[in-house]
Amino acid sequence: MTTHYVELRPARDAAVPHFPPLLRAAQQRVLAATEQPQCNTEAGYRAHEVRAQIESWMRFDFAFTTAREIIDCEAKFRAMLWTVETIRQWRTDGILELNGVRYPQAVLTAAHDLAHDLNAFLFHYETGSYPARQTLGLLHRSLAVVSKATEPVVWEASLDARWGRRVLRIGIACQHFNDVTPIHCISDMTWKTVEGTRRLVHPRLKRTVSGASVLEGNSPIRPRLLPGPRIRIRAFMWYLVGLVSPNPRIWFLSYGGRRLHLHRRSENQVAGLMKLAITPDERQAQTASERDTELMVSLDFTWSLTDLKERQRQILRNQRKAQGRLAWLWFPRRAEYSTDGS
């Protein structure tokens, strides 16, 4: 396991220190867009709501971006959508200029290759070949940073098909391992970006005061009811789980727990919603006259995440209606897929 991960070091060195913190830039761009005058009252109200969400989120840098957290917060969805649009434009133009810094396409290619290679490494983790506690005990901080750095690349590449999503899941498992391990939960998980600043990947649960660990007062992951006993019980329970080292696909017996379980259930929906938002449709054509046609979709407040979810549900309903109400019982083979040529 360690030998395999060491082989990925050239790919990590080529991508992680040089890749821009796109999510932080996305937060700033979405926040700036909310301050612009809107074309109608509904869009203005939506912009005000997104501004409140993103200001609250920015207190934790760009942490807390599981698929379920993205789908439950329009500000996070728009920020992640902005990174996807930016990466597509980066690939088209061959260079990205962000905050006065120019990033060549080689950086994007290196991040894409790293996500691909790490995804292959994580196949052995998710199938139980690499024991969970040993893998995360040695590598959880490094894996968490790589997961956060390549997160926009994975989402952009997986809109059309599942690609590299083990990289997203291992980041959640690493964050959970940091929370339930007493020796690690006293420090933040951070990523030193190309800007030379430390970006928060996941906040700490406790802090050290005069050599003793105390609960972090403003930590969003701290239990409210009986926090001390619950944290100690949880740490002991997950220590026992780590000793057993079951297959990480069993969510209640694998690092990541319920948060990872909810992320898995929402992965495809988030990818589908992003694709719907980016793909032109009749609604976008109708509202093009009301907004700047050069405006990125993520910064356009004439639509909402609720609208996208409803459109997604309508597409699914139409598909099921076309297949028939009894498709779950008997689904006849269509003529165009017949093997006899008829």
N, C-alpha and C positions, 0 to 999 in steps of 0.2 A: 504493500500500500504506500509506504513512504517513498520507496524507489519510484513507483509510478508517478507520484505527485511531484517529486524532484524533477522528473523529465519534463514537466509542464512549466518549469521556472523560466526558460527563455521566452515562452509565450506570455507569461504573466508580466515579466519585465518589459516586454515590448508594448503591452497594452495598458495595464492598470495605472502606472505612474504618469502616462501621457494622455489618457482619455479624459475628455472634459466632463465636469459634473453637470450633465445635461439637465437633470431634474431640478437643480438649484436655479439654473438659468430659466427653466420652464416656469418655476414658481414666480420669478421676477417678471417674466413676460406676461403671464396670465394676470398677475396683480396690476401691472401697468395697463393692461387692456380693460380691466374693470373700472379704471379711473377715466376712461374716454367716454364722451357723450354717446349714448345709444340711440338707435333709430326709432325705438318705440318704448312705451312705458313698461311693457312686459320684459323686454330685453334689459332695460335699466334695473328693474327689480331683481332679475336673475343675476346680473353683474354684481349688484350689492350683496346678494347672498353668497356668491362665489368668493367675493373679496373677504367676507367674514370667515369663511372656511379656510381660505389659504393663509390668512394672517394667523389663525389658530394653529394650523399645521406647521408653519415656518418656525414656530417656537422650538420644534424638534428637528430643525434642519429638513432633511428629506427622508427621515425614517418613516416606518409604518406604511408600506406600500404593497401589501399582499393583494391578491386579486379581489378578495372580498372587501378590503378596505378601499380599494380603488372604485369598485362598483357601488359602494355606499356613500361616496363623497364626490360630488361633481368637480370640485376643485382639483382633486387628485387625478380624476379621469382626464380632465382637460390638460393638466400638466404632463401626464404620461403620453397623451395623444400628441402634444406639442413635440415631445422628444421623438416620437415615431415620424412625424412629418419632417422634422429637422434632419433626421438620419436619412430619409429618402431624398431630401434635397441635397444633402451632403454627398450622397452616392452619385447623384446626377451631375452636380457641379464639379466634383473631384476635390473640393476643399471647403472647409467650414470656417467662417470667421465669427468668433464669439467673444464679446467683451474685449475687442481689440487684439485678440490672439487668433492666429491662423493655424488650423489643424489640417494636415494633409490627409488624403484618403487612406494612406498607409496605416494611420492610427485606427481608422474604422475597420480596415481589413484585419489588423492584428487583434482587435477586440472580438471580431466575428470568429476568427480562428481559435481564439482562447475559449470562447463559449462552446464551440464545437468540441474541442479536445477535453474540456472539463466535463461536458455532458457525457462523453464516453467514460471518463474516470468515474463519474457518479453512477453509472450503470452498475458497477461492482458494489457500490455502497447500497443502492436501493434493492439489490437482490440478495443482500446479506453476506456477500463475499468479504467485504471490509467491515469489521465490527463497528457498530455505531459509536459506542463510547470511546473506543480507541481512536477512531478516525476524527471525531469532533474534539476529543481531548488534545490531540496534536495540532489540528489544522483549522479549528473553528473560526479563529480570527481572520486567518488568511482567506478561507472560503467565503466568509461573510463579506469581505471587502471585494473580492472578485465578483461575487453575485451582485452586489450593489452597483459596481462599475459597469458590468455588462448587461444589467437589467433592461435598459432601453433597447439595446441591440437584439436581445432575445424576443422582446415583444414585437419589434418591427419585423423580424424574420419569421415569426410564428403567426402572423395574421392570416396567411393563406393555408398554412399547414402547421401541425405541431412540430416545433423545433426548439431544442435546447432548454426545455422547461424544467429539467432537473436542476439547472443552475439556479432558477428562482426558488425551487423548493428547498435546496440545501441552505440557502440564505436564511430561510425561516427556521430551519432546524438549528442552525448555528446560533441564532438569536435566542431561541428557547434554551439551548444548552447553556448559554451564558447566564440566563436568568436563574436556572435551577442548580447551578454549581457554585457553592459558597466562595470558592477561591477566585472565581471570575466575575461574579455579579457586582463587585465593588468598583468596576471600571467600565467606562463607555467603550463601545466598539466604534472605531473611527477609521476614516480613509484619508490618507494624505494625498490630496489631489495635485494635478499639474500646477495649480495656482500656488502651491506651497502651504495651503491652509488645511486644517483638520476638519473634515466633514463628518457629521454624526450619522452612523449607520444604524445604531441601536443604543438607546440610553441605558444607563446602569440602574440597577435595582437598589443598591446600597452605596454608601460612601464611607471612607475611612476618616475617623476623627480620633486623634491621639492614639493611633494603633488599634482602635476598635471599630468594627463596622456597625453603622446605624442605617436605618431605612432612609432612603431619599424622599424628602418631603413632597416634592412636586412630580415624582415619577408617575407617569400614566399607567405603568404596569404593576404598581403596588396595590395589593388587595386592600380594600377599605375596612372590611370586618375582620377582626382578629388577625392583622397582617403578620405579626411575628410568628405565632404558632403555625399559621397556614404556610408560610414560606419555609419553615423548618420541616414540616411534614412533607411538603411538595418536593423539597430537595432530597429528602431521604427516599421517597417513593421513586423518584427518577434515578437515583443512584442504583436502586435495586433493578429498575428496568434496564439501565445501562449495563449491568452485570450480565443480565440474561441475553442482551443484544439480539432481539428478535428481528425479523424482517421489517425494515422501516415502512413498508406499505401498510402495516397494521397501525392505524393512526393513533389509537389510544395507548399503544405500547411503543411508540417511536417519538424521538425528539421532534418537536414541532407541535405535537398534541392537536388540540381542537383548532387552533389557528391555522395549522398546516392543512387540516382536514377541510376547513372552509375555503381555503385558497384553492385546493384541488378541485372542489366542486364549482368554483367560479372562474377557473382559467379559461375555459372555452367561451363562456359568455362574455368575458371582457374582450377577448380577441375578436369575437363576432361583433360586438358593439363598436370597437375601434374601426373595424373594416367598414361597417355601415356608415360611420361618421365620415370616413375619408372618401368612400365611393360616391360619385355624383349621382343624384337622383332627381326626381321631379320637384321635390320640396326645395332643394338647393337652387334649381333653375328658377323657381317662382320667387325666391327671396334674393336672387342675385342683384336685382335692381334696387333693393333696399340697403345693400351694404357694399363695401369695397370688395370687388371681385378678386383682388390680390390678397385679401386677408386670409390668414391661415384658418382652417376649420376650427381648430382648438380655441381660437380667439374670437370666434363669431358667436355672439350671445343671442342670435335669433333662434337657436335650437337649445334644447336642454337634454340632460341625461335621461330624464323621465320620458321625453319624446322618443329617444332612441330605444329605450327598453320596450315601449309600446309598439314601435315599428318592428322590433325583433320578434315580439310575441305574435304580431299580426302575420308576419312571414311564416312563422311556424304553424299558425292556425291554418293558413292557406295551403301549406304543404300537406298537412294532415287531411284537410278537406279533399284535396286532389287525390290523395291515396285511398280515401274511403274510411268510413268509421270503423270498419272491421279489419283494417290493415294489421292490427295487433294480433288477429287470429289467423288470417290468411292473406298473404301478400302475393298476388299473381305476378308471374314474370312478364315484364313488358316485351313487346315484339322486337324492339330495337336491341334488346339484350339476349334474344333467343340464340341458342347455339346451333340450331338446325337450319339457320338462314332464312326462315320464314318471316 
